[in-house]
Amino acid sequence: MDRLAAMQMFVRVVEGGSFSSAARDLGIGQSTISKQVAALENHLGTELIRRTSRAFTVTESGRDFYDSAVRLVEDYEAATTRIGNGQTTPRGVVRAAIPPTFGRYYVVPRLKGFLDRYPEVTVDMTLPDFPASLVGASIDVAICMKELVDSTMIAQKIAEAPLVTVATRSYLDKYGVPRHPNELHRFPKITFDSTWCSPSWKFVEGENPLTHEPNGIFRTADLEQVRVAVMQHVGMAQTPVWLFAEEIASGTVRRVLPEYEHRKSIYVLRPKARRPTARIRLFTEFLTSTIASEEGLKIL
């Protein structure tokens, strides 16, 4: 058994999510990969991948071994590439956990430039599952819009933007404009409520935080639905400023109670226990530069 080749195959299986995906990626037979991984398990004396008729799961030992194997494989490939043509070509999968609406507005539209520059990198984008650990989910990098107390994570603050309370002009003409957060109880509201975000509306009066518990006439865990409902004059909503950046700039939507707005930070997270590979560092830099350049995140 070629141990390095077996580790390369194992890494591709884990990153690709299947033996067939790794076989296509490497251009070899699926049975060859299966035999090499089995030989590697026999050599290590432990099960790395638990196979079933329909899928497989990576065992705890497999996750531990993957973290070490991927570094060895990356170092080997970087060294051979450097010697061969004088530069390092990042390759492999980056698993990124990004809130879906934010990804749709700010990441995916700019992703082609990154992939064109690094054609051997694959980006696997999934939904965040906070406060669950990214380590157990094998996530390489994540975007988070709230502070997490998690000793397994490295958090880098990359932007700050207010939570804005918004409504259309038509809605405000009908219901009026609140002058203080304590007046909000009489206004029809849209509530965003998800497992990773509290439905409470947050404000600041001077140095004092204020909280409003909205009794929304429409509740949803989908920010896109919040957006559509606001634009259809269903109610007032509190959202990240970037969701309505264009509409606020054009005057289609108005900010309500701007003097009481609470500012919210945006973080890039990565697991502390893993050394970031070249592809992860480059993708993190891409996220950071993309978000930092967005005017929609700088509305004051």
MIPA-904402 format. One record per residue (C-alpha): residue in one letter; x, y, z. Coordinates in steps of 0.2 Angstrom, whole numbers, padded with zeros to 4 digits, always signed. Layout:
aXYZ...
This chain:
m+0000+0000+0000d+0006+0017-0005r+0002+0026+0012l+0003+0044+0004a-0009+0039-0010a-0021+0031+0002m-0021+0046+0013q-0024+0057-0003m-0039+0046-0008f-0046+0046+0010v-0045+0065+0010r-0054+0066-0006v-0068+0054+0000v-0071+0064+0015e-0071+0081+0006g-0081+0074-0009g-0094+0066+0002s-0093+0049-0007f-0082+0036-0014s-0089+0039-0032s-0085+0058-0030a-0067+0055-0026a-0066+0042-0040r-0072+0055-0052d-0060+0068-0045l-0045+0057-0046g-0049+0049-0062i-0048+0031-0055g-0060+0017-0051q-0071+0017-0036s-0066+0000-0031t-0048+0005-0031i-0051+0019-0019s-0062+0008-0008k-0048-0005-0007q-0035+0009-0003v-0045+0016+0011a-0049-0001+0018a-0030-0005+0018l-0027+0011+0027e-0040+0007+0040n-0031-0010+0042h-0014-0002+0044l-0021+0010+0057g-0031-0003+0066t-0047+0007+0067e-0062+0011+0056l-0061+0028+0048i-0077+0027+0037r-0093+0018+0042r-0101+0012+0026t-0119+0008+0024s-0129+0003+0008r-0134+0021+0004a-0121+0032+0012f-0106+0033+0024t-0101+0043+0040v-0084+0048+0045t-0080+0041+0062e-0073+0051+0077s-0056+0042+0073g-0059+0046+0055r-0061+0065+0059d-0046+0065+0069f-0035+0057+0056y-0042+0068+0042d-0036+0083+0051s-0019+0077+0051a-0019+0068+0034v-0026+0084+0025r-0011+0094+0032l+0001+0081+0026v-0007+0080+0009e-0008+0099+0007d+0011+0101+0012y+0016+0087+0000e+0006+0094-0014a+0012+0112-0011a+0030+0106-0011t+0029+0096-0027t+0019+0110-0035r+0032+0123-0029i+0047+0113-0036g+0038+0109-0052n+0032+0126-0058g+0038+0138-0045q+0021+0142-0037t+0009+0134-0025t-0008+0129-0033p-0022+0128-0019r-0034+0113-0022g-0047+0104-0013v-0064+0108-0004v-0068+0123+0007r-0083+0120+0017a-0091+0136+0022a-0106+0139+0033i-0114+0155+0028p-0132+0162+0031p-0142+0159+0015t-0149+0176+0012f-0132+0185+0016g-0123+0172+0004r-0136+0175-0009y-0133+0194-0009y-0115+0196-0005v-0105+0180-0008v-0112+0170-0022p-0113+0185-0034r-0094+0187-0032l-0089+0169-0031k-0085+0167-0049g-0069+0178-0048f-0062+0167-0033l-0066+0151-0043d-0058+0158-0059r-0043+0162-0050y-0041+0146-0040p-0049+0133-0052e-0044+0118-0042v-0053+0124-0027t-0071+0118-0024v-0083+0128-0012d-0095+0118-0003m-0108+0130+0005t-0119+0125+0019l-0131+0132+0032p-0124+0138+0048d-0130+0128+0064f-0125+0140+0078p-0122+0137+0092a-0117+0120+0087s-0098+0117+0085l-0090+0120+0068v-0077+0107+0073g-0089+0093+0074a-0097+0098+0057s-0080+0099+0048i-0083+0117+0043d-0068+0126+0038v-0074+0144+0039a-0091+0152+0043i-0099+0169+0043c-0108+0173+0060m-0118+0189+0064k-0118+0187+0083e-0105+0185+0096l-0101+0167+0101v-0093+0161+0117d-0084+0146+0110s-0066+0142+0115t-0064+0131+0099m-0067+0145+0087i-0056+0159+0081a-0067+0174+0078q-0062+0189+0067k-0073+0204+0066i-0074+0210+0048a-0088+0222+0048e-0101+0231+0058a-0118+0237+0053p-0134+0243+0062l-0150+0233+0064v-0163+0244+0056t-0182+0245+0059v-0189+0247+0041a-0206+0250+0033t-0213+0256+0016r-0219+0274+0014s-0236+0267+0011y-0236+0257+0027l-0231+0273+0037d-0244+0284+0028k-0257+0272+0035y-0251+0268+0052g-0240+0283+0056v-0222+0284+0062p-0216+0278+0080r-0206+0291+0089h-0199+0279+0103p-0197+0260+0104n-0210+0259+0118e-0223+0264+0105l-0220+0249+0094h-0234+0238+0102r-0247+0247+0092f-0239+0243+0075p-0242+0228+0064k-0225+0219+0063i-0216+0205+0054t-0205+0194+0065f-0190+0185+0060d-0188+0170+0071s-0175+0156+0069t-0165+0143+0079w-0149+0154+0078c-0157+0171+0080s-0168+0178+0093p-0185+0186+0088s-0182+0201+0100w-0180+0218+0093k-0164+0227+0100f-0162+0246+0102v-0150+0257+0112e-0156+0273+0121g-0140+0282+0126e-0129+0269+0134n-0144+0259+0139p-0150+0243+0129l-0169+0242+0125t-0178+0226+0120h-0195+0225+0111e-0204+0208+0110p-0213+0209+0094n-0230+0201+0093g-0229+0199+0074i-0244+0197+0063f-0232+0187+0052r-0218+0176+0058t-0205+0167+0047a-0188+0160+0048d-0184+0166+0031l-0176+0183+0028e-0181+0183+0010q-0199+0181+0016v-0197+0196+0028r-0190+0206+0014v-0205+0202+0002a-0218+0205+0016v-0211+0222+0020m-0211+0227+0002q-0229+0221+0001h-0233+0233+0016v-0238+0218+0027g-0229+0226+0042m-0214+0234+0050a-0198+0223+0052q-0181+0224+0060t-0167+0217+0050p-0149+0219+0046v-0146+0234+0036w-0139+0225+0021l-0155+0217+0017f-0163+0233+0012a-0148+0243+0007e-0153+0247-0010e-0171+0251-0005i-0165+0263+0009a-0154+0272-0003s-0167+0274-0015g-0180+0279-0003t-0192+0265-0007v-0190+0259+0011r-0188+0271+0026r-0178+0268+0042v-0188+0270+0058l-0181+0275+0075p-0164+0278+0068e-0158+0286+0083y-0161+0270+0093e-0152+0258+0082h-0142+0244+0089r-0126+0240+0079k-0121+0222+0075s-0105+0214+0071i-0101+0202+0057y-0087+0189+0061v-0078+0176+0051l-0075+0160+0061r-0064+0146+0059p-0059+0131+0070k-0045+0134+0082a-0039+0116+0082r-0036+0116+0063r-0021+0124+0054p-0029+0134+0040t-0023+0127+0023a-0019+0138+0008r-0036+0136+0001i-0045+0141+0017r-0034+0156+0020l-0037+0162+0002f-0056+0159+0004t-0056+0168+0021e-0047+0183+0013f-0060+0183-0001l-0074+0184+0012t-0065+0197+0022s-0061+0208+0007t-0079+0206-0001i-0088+0211+0014a-0077+0225+0019s-0079+0233+0002e-0098+0232+0002e-0106+0249+0004g-0122+0241+0010l-0113+0236+0026k-0107+0254+0029i-0124+0263+0031l-0123+0274+0046
